[in-house]
Amino acid sequence: MAALTPLANIETLSRRVVRVLGLNPGPFTLQGCTNTYLVGTGSNRLLIDTGEGIDGYVEQLQQVLKQQGTHTDDGGAPTISHVLLTHWHHDHVGGLGDPATSTRPGVATVAGTQHHTLMPVADGDVFRAGDCTLRALHTPGHTRDHLAFYLEEEQALFTGDCVLGEKTAVFEDLPVYIASLERLKQLDARRIYPGHGPMVEGAENVRRLLDGYIEHRLAREQEIVKLISHPPPTEDEAGWTASRLLAAIYPDVPEGVKLAAGYGLLLHLLKLKHDGRVDAILPAPSPDNASTIDAIRHALELTRLPRESIPLVKDLQWTMTTDATTSTQ
């Protein structure tokens, strides 16, 4: 496994952007931290994401603002006018304080620090700080409420958890997620400031990263289809279930991320089902399981699988559809 790029707790990335790490180690935060960003010039700053509220994080922000006071007209420290949240996950909103309790899945928000209010953010909303212009982009897939922000003066993207600086991101709706990646590609950005991991510099590297994210998902689909198109490797296995596919595709996955990998695999299967390439074998009907089968059918119609529906589908066997089998021969 390739080593991750070490990151400083505080780093000036451009004249307009300072990255401040959230000091929140964990298996899903890459280098062990959420990236938060102070963006702007002059007397105001925009803060993108807040980490988890770990001790020492606010002190880091205060340190940066104090240092940036030498660049304001009056020499005073700039103030944070707005906090912009890319999505609702705790490692991005936890540092917001008490108002974060009003943030819930499906609602992207901005906190206006002057009045301590929470306001919804819509696609296309614009925020300014000095000579910086940030435009909100709805990029669902990682979460329903996910936002990226486009810094027009730098042709740069703050991608939250839609795109990371290293490795790949998790998602909750694969078709929607791929559509968001395609949308980001169309911007021809020259820089990515991700929610985790190092900055990605240069238009060619940005294109390569976004293309790689999409190709990785399509390659995973092909891997699943290839496995399902043949019987399981041992005779005692009746068919391909999600857990058997997980063991075949991710034989060395760490225990701490196995659930996330399995959830992602189920979402791949749902997309393949919607694409008409695979199908699930339902339990044999009986007077006692009619409601369960109805619930399974409903779950299989979704591309975003609620966590409570996972037990319904995780043990189903999957098979190629007739049309897909014919096309692969």
Residue pairs with C-beta under 8 A, 6 or more apart in sequence:
4 30
4 31
4 166
4 197
5 31
5 165
5 166
5 197
5 198
6 31
7 19
7 21
7 31
7 33
7 35
7 197
7 198
8 21
9 20
9 21
9 23
9 60
10 18
10 19
10 20
10 21
10 60
10 63
10 64
11 18
11 19
12 18
13 19
13 193
13 199
14 154
14 156
14 191
15 41
16 39
16 40
16 41
16 130
16 131
16 132
16 151
16 153
16 154
17 37
17 38
17 39
17 151
17 154
17 156
17 193
18 37
18 38
18 64
18 68
19 35
19 36
19 37
19 193
19 199
20 35
20 36
20 37
20 38
20 57
20 60
20 61
20 64
21 31
21 33
21 34
21 35
21 36
21 51
21 60
22 29
22 33
22 34
22 35
22 36
22 49
22 50
22 51
22 52
22 54
22 57
22 91
22 95
23 33
23 51
23 54
23 55
23 56
23 57
23 60
24 32
24 33
24 34
24 51
24 52
24 54
24 91
24 94
25 32
25 33
26 32
26 91
27 254
27 256
27 257
28 91
28 170
28 196
28 257
28 260
29 91
29 196
30 164
30 165
30 166
30 167
30 196
30 197
31 196
31 197
33 51
33 196
34 49
34 51
34 52
34 91
34 92
34 195
34 196
35 49
35 193
35 194
35 195
35 196
35 197
36 47
36 48
36 49
36 50
36 51
36 57
36 61
36 95
37 47
37 48
37 49
37 158
37 193
38 45
38 46
38 47
38 61
38 64
38 65
38 68
38 80
39 45
39 46
39 47
39 48
39 129
39 132
39 134
39 151
39 158
40 46
40 78
40 129
40 130
40 132
41 71
41 129
41 130
41 131
41 132
42 72
42 73
42 78
42 129
42 130
42 131
43 72
43 73
43 74
43 76
43 78
43 79
43 130
44 78
44 79
44 80
44 81
44 129
44 130
45 65
45 68
45 78
45 79
45 80
45 81
45 129
46 80
46 81
46 82
46 83
46 84
46 127
46 129
46 132
46 134
47 61
47 80
47 82
47 83
47 84
48 83
48 84
48 86
48 149
48 158
48 193
49 84
49 85
49 86
49 92
49 93
49 160
49 195
50 57
50 83
50 85
50 92
50 93
50 94
50 95
50 96
50 100
51 57
51 91
51 92
51 94
51 95
52 90
52 91
52 94
52 95
53 94
53 95
53 96
53 97
54 94
54 95
57 95
58 95
61 80
65 77
65 78
65 79
65 80
66 77
68 77
68 78
69 75
69 76
69 77
69 78
72 78
79 113
80 113
81 112
81 113
81 114
81 129
82 110
82 111
82 112
82 113
82 127
83 96
83 110
83 111
83 113
84 110
84 121
84 127
84 134
84 136
84 147
84 149
85 92
85 93
85 96
85 103
85 108
85 109
85 110
85 111
85 121
85 147
86 92
86 108
86 146
86 147
86 148
86 149
86 158
86 159
86 160
86 161
86 162
86 195
87 108
87 142
87 143
87 145
87 146
87 147
87 160
87 161
88 103
88 104
88 105
88 106
88 107
88 108
88 143
88 145
89 143
89 161
92 160
92 161
92 195
93 100
93 103
94 100
96 103
96 111
99 111
99 116
99 117
99 118
102 109
102 118
103 109
103 118
105 143
105 144
105 145
106 143
106 144
106 145
107 120
107 145
108 120
108 121
108 136
108 138
108 145
108 146
108 147
109 118
109 119
109 120
109 121
110 118
110 119
110 120
110 121
110 125
110 127
111 117
111 118
111 119
112 118
112 119
121 136
121 147
122 136
122 138
123 136
123 137
123 138
124 135
124 136
124 137
125 135
125 136
126 133
126 134
126 135
126 136
127 133
127 134
127 136
127 149
128 134
131 153
132 151
132 153
133 151
133 152
133 153
134 149
134 150
134 151
134 152
134 158
135 149
135 150
135 152
136 147
136 148
136 149
137 147
137 148
137 149
137 150
137 183
137 184
138 146
138 147
139 146
139 147
139 148
139 159
139 160
139 162
139 180
139 183
139 184
140 146
140 173
140 176
140 177
140 180
141 162
141 171
141 172
141 173
141 174
141 176
141 177
141 178
141 179
141 180
141 181
142 160
142 161
142 162
142 169
142 170
142 171
142 172
142 177
143 161
143 172
144 172
144 173
144 304
146 160
146 161
146 162
146 180
147 160
148 157
148 158
148 159
148 160
148 162
148 184
149 157
149 158
150 156
150 157
150 158
150 187
150 189
151 157
151 158
151 193
154 190
154 191
155 187
155 188
155 189
155 190
155 191
156 189
156 190
156 191
156 192
156 193
157 163
157 184
157 187
157 189
157 191
157 192
157 193
157 206
158 193
158 194
158 195
159 184
159 192
159 193
159 194
159 195
160 194
160 195
161 169
161 170
161 195
161 196
162 169
162 177
162 180
162 181
162 184
162 195
163 169
163 181
163 184
163 192
163 194
163 209
163 210
163 213
164 194
164 195
164 196
164 197
165 192
165 194
165 196
165 197
165 198
165 199
165 200
166 196
166 197
166 198
167 197
168 213
168 216
169 213
170 260
170 263
170 264
171 177
171 264
171 267
172 267
172 304
172 305
173 267
173 303
173 304
174 217
174 267
174 268
174 270
174 271
174 303
175 271
175 274
175 303
176 303
176 304
177 217
178 214
178 217
181 210
181 213
181 214
182 214
184 210
185 207
185 210
185 211
185 214
188 203
188 207
189 203
189 206
190 201
190 202
190 203
190 206
191 199
191 200
191 201
191 202
191 206
192 199
192 200
192 206
192 209
193 199
194 200
200 206
200 209
217 268
220 249
220 268
221 268
221 271
221 272
223 249
224 245
224 249
224 265
224 268
224 269
224 272
224 278
225 272
225 277
225 278
225 320
225 324
225 328
227 240
227 245
227 248
227 249
228 240
228 245
228 278
228 318
228 319
228 320
229 320
229 325
229 328
231 237
231 239
232 238
232 239
232 240
232 244
233 248
237 244
238 317
239 281
239 317
239 318
239 319
240 317
240 318
240 319
241 314
241 315
241 316
241 317
241 318
242 262
242 265
242 266
242 269
242 313
242 314
242 315
242 316
242 318
243 262
243 314
243 315
245 265
245 269
245 318
246 253
246 258
246 261
246 262
246 265
249 265
250 258
250 261
253 261
262 314
263 305
263 310
266 305
266 310
266 313
266 314
267 303
267 304
267 305
269 278
269 280
269 318
270 300
270 302
270 303
270 305
271 303
272 278
273 279
273 280
273 300
274 303
276 321
276 323
276 324
277 320
277 321
277 324
278 318
278 319
278 320
278 321
278 324
279 318
279 319
279 320
279 321
280 296
280 300
280 313
280 316
280 317
280 318
280 319
281 316
281 317
281 318
281 319
282 293
282 296
282 297
282 316
283 289
283 292
283 293
283 296
285 293
292 312
295 309
295 312
296 312
296 313
296 316
299 305
299 306
299 309
299 312
299 313
300 313
302 309
305 313
320 328
